[in-house]
Amino acid sequence: MTAPLAGVTHLGIDADDTLWHSENRFHETHQRYHALLADHVDLDVDELERRMLETEQRNLRLFGYGAKGFTLSLVETAIEVTGGAIPTEAISTILDFGKDLLDHPVELLDGVAEAIEGFRARGLHLILITKGDLWHQESKVAASGIADHFDAVEIVAEKDAGTYRAILERHGIEPARFCMVGNSVRSDVLPVLELGGRAVHIPYAYLWAHEAVEDPGEEHLVARALHEVAELLG
């Protein structure tokens, strides 16, 4: 029986929540933000979350992805939902939330280092493909301890078919020989399948609402952890 990923020579691997923990930090920040705002506005958590997401999505074209844009959107949301009455001390606390996100040490997911070494031992070419703030992502890659195992690192503004097409062309990779691995169906799976490549979804405990896809529309491979991708390669 042919392995699902037979013929793949190049693996693209997402960073946040695929190689190291990220969204759990944002989840914790949401909880701290809810507690902070509860002292300043009578708004239930679901409505506050809706307003926060609305602000984030509106600001993506200006701030892009990442902790800095997220923090600015939290400040903007706090000002809006309190009618401008949020005190400067609370805004300062929100800024500290953002600094905590930016300064948090990189924590690899269990088994990631061993899985990456295993891929290299098989002769696979590895490309780390992540989106977000350039400085923050570069610093996390450098601090991860696994950067040297990758043939290339691509930090992009968006993960869509056009972005992946440009990456494949830049590295001279045929789509049929490429597989992307990541935690987001929207960003790591569907755009690559659209190009004729292959993809593996590795769900993470938390998913940013912006990345959610109600109906992917295409069947795709799923693994519980990065090391399971080796079994799909055959």
Buried (B, 14 or more C-beta within 10 A) or exposed (E): EEEBBEEBBBBBBBBBBBBBBBBEBBEBBBEBBBEBBEEBBEBEEEEBBEBBBEBBEEBBEEBBBBBBBBBBBBBBBBBBBBEEEBEEEBBEBBBEBBEBBBEBEBEBBEEBBEBBEBBBEEEBBBBBBBBBBEEBBBBBBEEBEBEEBBEBBBBBEEBBBEBBBEBBEEBEBEBEBBBBBBBBBBBBBBBBBBBEBBBBBBEBEBBBEEBEEEEEEEEBBBBEEBBBBBEBBE
